[in-house]
Amino acid sequence: MKPQRIFMPLALAALLPAVFLAACSGGEQTVRGHVQDVQARSLTEVETLTLEDSDGKVWRFQSEGNIGFTPSHIREHMLRGEEMTVYYTRQGDRLTAVRVTD
């Protein structure tokens, strides 16, 4: 057997677990929509954020620190009906907001 024929299946077998783990962790994703609710952890940090996208799907995020805006700034967007973009990661059913932009 030629070395290439052995190497290729071994290389693919080595890559499969990495691809599977990347798919499960989801990496960073985004969703844009209107803020439905924001709960503060403190004056500067968001505890939870609920967003409704253009298809009517409701997204509920938790945060683990600073996501770029204060709860009061996000609440202003909610009151004005302005959309925001949430950058998030998914671990199982848990959505964690990493960053929010206007």
N, C-alpha and C positions, 0 to 999 in steps of 0.2 A: 504494500500500500504506500502511496506517495505521502510525504509529510503534510502537504496542503489538505489532503482529504481527512486526515486525523485532526489537524489544527482547527479547521473551520467548525466542526461540531463541538469541539471543546470550548472554543471561543464563544460560540452561541450559548452553550450551557452556562458559562461563567457570567454572561451578560443578563440572562433571564432574571435572576434574583434582583439585580439592580434595577432593571426595568419595572419589575413587579413592585418593588418598594417605592419607586418614584411615582408610579400610578396610584398606589394606596395613599401616599401622603398628599398627593394632589398638587404639590407646589403652590405657588402664589397664583390666584385667580382674581378676576374682577367682576363686579356687578354694579350697574348704574340704576338709580331709581330715586323715588321720593321717600324721605325719612318719615316713618310712621310713629316712632317712639325712640327716645334716648333716655337712659338711666345713668346717672353719674355715680362714680366711685368716690370722686372728690371734685373740687372745683376745677381741676385740670385734667382729670382722667375719666373716660367713659367706661362704665361697667358693661352695659348692653346697648345694642343699637339694632333697631328693626327698620327694614327698608322694603319697599314694594317696587318691583321692577315693572317695565312697560307691559309685560304679559299678565300682570296681576299676581305674580308669585311673591309671597312674603318671605323675606330672609331675616333670620335672627342671628346676630353676631354677638360674641363675647369679646372682650379685649383683655390684654395682659399688660397694659402700660400705655404710654403716649402713642396716639394714632394720628397725630398731626393737628387736631383741632380739639378745642375744649368742648365740653357738653353744651355750654351756652351758645357757642358758634353753630354747632350742629342743630340745636333747637331753633335758632333763627332761620336756618334753611327749611326746617320743618314748617314753621309758621308761615313762611313766604311761599311755600310750595316749590322750592327750588331743588333740582336734582343734585345728588352727590354720587361719587364713585367710591366704592369700598374695595380695597385690595385685601384679600383674605386667604387663609390657608384652611384646609379641611383635614380633620383627623377623625375618621369615622363619621358620626353624625354632628360633631362639634365644628362650628365655623368660628374662626378667630380672626377678627379684624386686625390687620397689621398697619394699615394706613388708610386715611380718608382724604379725598380731594374734592374741590368744588366742581 
